[in-house]
Amino acid sequence: MAPKRSNSEANGREVVKAKGNSSSKSSRKILVTAGEGQTGRLIIDLLASDEDYLHKYEELTALVFSEDAKSILEEYETVKVVVFDPKDDELLVKTMELVDTCLLIPPARKDKAKITRQLLEAAKKAQTVQNLVLLSSAGADYAERDKQPRLREFIDLETLAMQPKGDPSTGDTGHSPCIIRAGFYAENLLLYTKQAQGEGKLPIPIGDKHKFAPVALGDVAQVAAYVLTSEGPHGLADEVRSQVLVVTGPQLTSGEELAVAASQALSAKMKFESIDEATAKKILASEQGEEVDEAEREYLLEYYSLVREGKTNYTATSAMLAFFGHRGQEPTEFFTTYSDEFKPKKKQRTTQKGGASSNTRTRAKGKRASVEDDEDEFME
C-alpha cells in the first residue's frame, strides 16, 4: 500500500517551509538508491515535485533493482533511472562518479547488507560522493545480535558508511556524512486494516503496557529531503553534517493509547488486541502480508520484540522541530489521513423477498497515493 505524501494541509496545520531556502539554483547532483521502494519513491516525489526542493539540486538519479521497477518512476520526467546490476561494478562506479550526494536506502530484501556494502565500495572508488547519507533504523543500537539480527545489521552498515570520513584514499567520498535513524513507520499499521475494518481491532504484538512512537513515513521523507538538499561550507549544512539524526513520532503510545487515538480520529470504537508472536507471524504470512518481503517480516517482528523489552520508550523529534517547526504527525492525524483504510465498515441489513435477509459490506474508496505498492520496507 502506497503511503500518503503529506498530512499537514489535510489536517489544517500550517505548512512550515524548510529553513535555508534560496532562490538560486544549486549544482548538486543526487542519487537515491532503492528508488522504487516506499521510502525512496516518497523522497523522490518530494525532490521532483515540491517547490521547496526543486531549485536545490541540478540532477536527480534513482537506482532501482529491476528493469520492471523503472516504470514506477516514469511519471518523473526529470529523474534519471539506473538499474542495479550486482555483476557490473564498473557501471556502479560510473554512476557514483556522476553524483556528489547519495542517499543509501538499504532495500527490503535478505541481501540488503551485501548490496549496501557493494554500493558503498563503488562510492569509495568513485571518490566523488562528498555527501553520503545512510537511512538506518532507530532501535538498532538497542538490538542484540543473537535476538534481533535484522535490526542489528544496521549498526554494521552505519559503521561502513562512516569509515570513508577517516580514509583519505576515498577522495571526497564520505567527507560530509549523515545517518538518519528512522523509527517504526506508522504505515506498518496498515497491515492490520482487515482486522480494523472487520472487527474494530488493532492486533499488535507489543504487550499490554509497553510503548513506542510510530513515525509517519512522510515525516522521515521530509527530513531526508531536507538533509540531501542542505548546503554548508563542507558539503551538507553544518546542522546535519556528521550527525546521527533519530526520527520517531511525537507521541509515545501503548497499544491501548493507539486505539484511543484511532477511535478519536475515526469517530468509531477501536480496540487494541495484544497478540503473541505466533499470531503476528500468521498475519504476516497471510494475504495481508503477501507484499511484504520475508526480510521485512523478520524486521517487524524484531522491532515488536524491542517494544516488549521496553527498549523503545523514547521520542526523538529534534530534527522535525529544528527543520520544520513542528514535532511531526500525531497518531490522531495519521488515522485521519488513512481513515478510509481503518474505519470499521458497517454491515447493512437488507430484506429480500421471502423474508430472507443478507448483509452487504460497503467498500471503501481509499485515498491512495498515485504510486504503486512494492517490496520496499516501511522502516528503511
URRA-V313471 format. One record per helix or strand of 3 or more residues. SS is the DSSP state (2 for helix, 1 for strand). FROM is the first residue (numbers start at 1). TO is the last residue. Records with the same first field share a line. If there is no record, write none. Layout:
SS->FROM-TO, FROM-TO
This chain:
1->29-33, 59-64, 79-83, 101-105, 131-137, 176-182, 201-204, 243-247, 271-274, 347-351, 357-361
2->38-49, 54-56, 68-73, 89-97, 112-126, 149-166, 168-170, 186-199, 217-229, 255-266, 277-285, 287-289, 294-308, 318-324, 331-337, 339-342, 353-355
